[in-house]
Amino acid sequence: MGQLEIRIFGDPVLRQQAHEVEDFDGRLSTLASDMLETMRAAEGVGLAANQVGVLKRLFTWEVPQETEAGDIERVGGAVVNPRLLDSSEEVEHGDEGCLSFPGLFYPVDRPLRVEVAYQDLSGDDHQVQLEGFFARVWLHEMDHLNGILFIDHLAKHDRQAALKRMREVRLEQGLDESTTAAKPGSLLLGRGGLA
């Protein structure tokens, strides 16, 4: 399959809640691989299945990290059915962008530390504690799976500016309501398989 189409703000799939993944099969692994490829090509650090039109609780992420030797390695992978277990009261203020909002970056407050339970592509259970930028990436993508967008966390004036800019982007790209509806053969899926 390869690279997938990233849905732009205004597409209704971005506001829909994704469904729990129940089938841990080759199709799920292929979707995750295609999402990673799509995310890398778009130079993003995270991508939720909603953003490629699939209503499954799956996101991919990849962040550069410096090793003890001073080299840069990429840390990340696929996260299935994530659940927030705990978050710190302490928050961190930082800029966020989103592949569904090309070119936009705004300050967002997020908990500094979180604990998340999730499954991998084989269905095995895991728990992880994340801090700083890692926590921010996971929370951003988990929001996507619940139909929540980063602009929902913005101050009113920033949100209005973001919405105005996205209307301009949609006009520039020739997107309108008729192009955001689910098309035959699209990947907009509910609880069914990926076929």
C-alpha positions in Angstrom: 0.0 0.0 0.0 2.7 2.5 0.9 1.9 6.1 1.7 -1.6 7.0 2.8 -3.6 10.3 2.4 -3.5 12.4 5.5 -6.9 13.9 6.1 -6.9 17.7 6.6 -9.0 19.6 9.2 -12.6 19.8 8.0 -12.7 16.1 7.2 -15.4 14.6 9.5 -13.3 11.5 10.3 -11.0 13.7 12.4 -13.9 14.3 14.9 -15.0 10.7 15.2 -14.0 8.4 18.0 -11.9 5.3 16.9 -12.9 1.8 17.9 -11.0 -0.7 19.9 -8.7 -3.0 17.8 -9.8 -6.6 18.3 -7.9 -8.3 15.4 -4.2 -8.3 15.7 -3.3 -9.7 12.3 -1.2 -8.9 9.2 -3.6 -6.2 8.1 -3.1 -4.3 11.3 0.7 -4.6 10.9 0.5 -3.4 7.3 -1.6 -0.4 8.3 0.9 0.5 11.0 3.8 0.1 8.5 2.0 2.3 6.0 1.2 4.9 8.7 4.9 5.0 9.7 5.9 5.5 6.1 3.3 8.3 5.7 4.3 10.0 8.9 8.0 10.0 8.0 7.3 11.3 4.5 5.4 14.2 6.0 8.2 14.8 8.6 5.8 14.2 11.5 6.5 12.7 14.9 3.0 11.0 15.3 0.1 9.9 13.2 -3.3 8.5 14.4 -5.3 6.1 12.3 -8.2 8.7 12.2 -5.8 10.9 10.2 -5.6 8.4 7.4 -9.4 7.7 7.5 -9.3 4.5 9.6 -11.4 4.4 12.8 -9.1 2.1 14.7 -7.4 2.9 18.1 -3.9 2.8 16.6 -1.2 5.5 16.3 2.4 5.5 15.2 5.1 7.7 16.6 8.8 8.3 16.1 11.1 10.8 17.9 14.8 11.4 17.4 16.8 10.8 20.6 20.4 11.3 21.4 22.3 8.2 22.6 25.0 8.2 25.3 27.6 8.1 22.5 26.1 11.3 21.1 24.5 9.6 18.1 20.9 10.3 17.1 18.6 7.3 16.9 14.8 7.2 16.3 12.6 5.8 19.0 9.0 4.9 18.4 6.7 2.4 16.8 3.0 1.5 16.8 0.6 1.8 19.8 -2.7 0.0 19.9 -5.7 0.6 22.2 -3.9 3.1 24.5 -5.4 4.0 27.9 -4.3 6.9 30.1 -3.8 5.5 33.6 -2.4 8.6 35.3 -1.0 12.1 34.6 0.8 14.6 36.6 -0.8 17.8 37.9 2.4 19.6 36.8 2.0 20.8 33.2 4.4 21.8 30.5 3.9 24.6 28.0 5.1 23.9 24.5 4.3 24.4 20.8 2.4 21.7 19.0 1.7 21.2 15.3 -0.4 18.5 13.6 -0.1 16.9 10.2 -3.9 17.5 9.7 -3.2 21.3 10.2 -0.2 21.8 7.9 2.1 24.6 8.8 0.3 25.6 12.1 2.0 25.6 15.5 0.5 26.9 18.7 1.3 26.7 22.4 -0.5 23.9 24.3 -0.4 22.9 28.0 0.0 19.2 28.6 0.8 17.1 31.7 4.5 16.8 32.2 4.3 13.1 33.0 1.8 10.3 32.1 1.4 6.6 32.6 -0.2 4.7 29.7 -1.4 1.1 29.2 -1.4 -0.1 25.6 -1.0 -3.1 23.3 1.6 -3.8 20.6 0.8 -5.1 17.1 0.8 -8.7 18.5 -1.8 -7.8 21.1 0.6 -8.1 24.1 -0.1 -5.7 27.0 2.4 -3.0 28.1 2.6 -0.1 30.5 4.9 2.9 30.0 5.7 6.1 31.9 6.5 9.1 29.7 7.8 12.5 30.4 8.1 15.8 28.5 8.0 15.7 24.7 7.3 11.9 24.7 4.2 12.5 26.9 3.1 15.3 24.7 3.3 13.2 21.5 1.4 10.3 23.0 -1.3 12.6 24.5 -1.7 14.4 21.2 -2.2 11.1 19.3 -4.5 9.7 22.0 -6.6 12.8 21.7 -7.0 12.1 17.9 -8.3 8.6 18.7 -11.1 10.3 20.7 -11.9 12.9 18.0 -10.2 15.7 20.0 -7.9 18.0 18.0 -5.0 20.1 19.4 -6.9 23.3 18.5 -9.5 22.3 21.2 -6.8 23.0 23.8 -6.0 26.5 22.4 -6.8 29.9 23.9 -9.8 31.5 22.1 -7.8 33.9 20.0 -5.3 31.2 18.9 -8.2 28.9 18.0 -9.9 31.5 15.9 -6.6 32.3 14.1 -6.1 28.5 13.4 -9.6 28.0 12.1 -9.2 31.0 9.8 -5.9 29.7 8.4 -7.3 26.2 7.9 -10.2 27.7 5.9 -7.6 29.4 3.7 -5.6 26.1 3.3 -8.8 24.2 2.3 -9.6 26.8 -0.3 -6.0 26.7 -1.6 -6.2 22.9 -1.9 -9.6 22.9 -3.5 -11.2 21.1 -0.6 -14.9 21.5 0.1 -17.6 19.6 1.9 -18.2 17.3 -1.1 -14.5 16.1 -1.0 -14.6 15.2 2.7 -17.5 12.7 2.6 -16.5 9.0 2.7 -16.0 7.8 -0.8 -16.5 4.3 -2.1 -13.3 2.3 -1.4 -12.1 4.8 1.2 -10.5 3.6 4.4 -13.2 5.1 6.6 -14.0 2.0 8.7 -15.8 1.2 11.9 -15.4 -2.1 13.8 -15.0 -4.1 10.6 -11.7 -5.3 9.1 -9.3 -3.3 6.9 -10.1 -5.2 3.7 
